[in-house]
Amino acid sequence: MKRTTIAFRLIRELNLEQQEFFCRLHFASIIAANSLLKERAN
């Protein structure tokens, strides 16, 4: 839990442009993980 709160504090301190980048990176990693799982299921 502490690790995630530290991450959120760091993100909060970043400017909006950097926050947007991290959000996109985060969602891209989730999408990539989901597509890998789908490929393994097939």
Backbone torsions as a table, in degrees:
resi	resn	phi	psi	omega
1	MET	NA	-42.2	-177.7
2	LYS	-61.7	-36.5	-179.0
3	ARG	-62.3	-40.9	-179.3
4	THR	-69.9	-38.3	179.3
5	THR	-65.8	-36.2	175.8
6	ILE	-63.5	-44.0	178.7
7	ALA	-60.5	-44.2	180.0
8	PHE	-65.0	-36.9	177.0
9	ARG	-63.3	-43.3	179.0
10	LEU	-62.4	-44.9	-180.0
11	ILE	-63.3	-39.5	180.0
12	ARG	-62.2	-33.3	-179.1
13	GLU	-78.6	-17.1	178.1
14	LEU	-73.2	158.5	175.9
15	ASN	-76.8	169.9	-173.1
16	LEU	-59.1	-38.7	-179.2
17	GLU	-61.1	-43.0	179.4
18	GLN	-70.3	-37.1	177.4
19	GLN	-60.5	-43.5	179.7
20	GLU	-61.2	-42.5	178.4
21	PHE	-60.5	-46.2	-179.8
22	PHE	-65.8	-37.4	177.4
23	CYS	-63.2	-45.3	179.5
24	ARG	-63.8	-41.2	178.2
25	LEU	-61.3	-43.8	180.0
26	HIS	-61.7	-48.9	-179.3
27	PHE	-67.5	-36.2	177.9
28	ALA	-62.1	-39.3	179.3
29	SER	-67.9	-36.7	177.3
30	ILE	-65.6	-45.2	179.9
31	ILE	-62.2	-42.9	179.1
32	ALA	-62.0	-43.5	179.1
33	ALA	-63.7	-41.8	179.4
34	ASN	-64.2	-41.9	-179.9
35	SER	-66.6	-35.8	176.3
36	LEU	-64.1	-41.8	179.3
37	LEU	-64.0	-39.9	178.9
38	LYS	-64.5	-41.2	179.4
39	GLU	-63.5	-39.4	179.0
40	ARG	-67.8	-34.4	-179.2
41	ALA	-67.6	-33.4	-177.8
42	ASN	-75.2	NA	NA
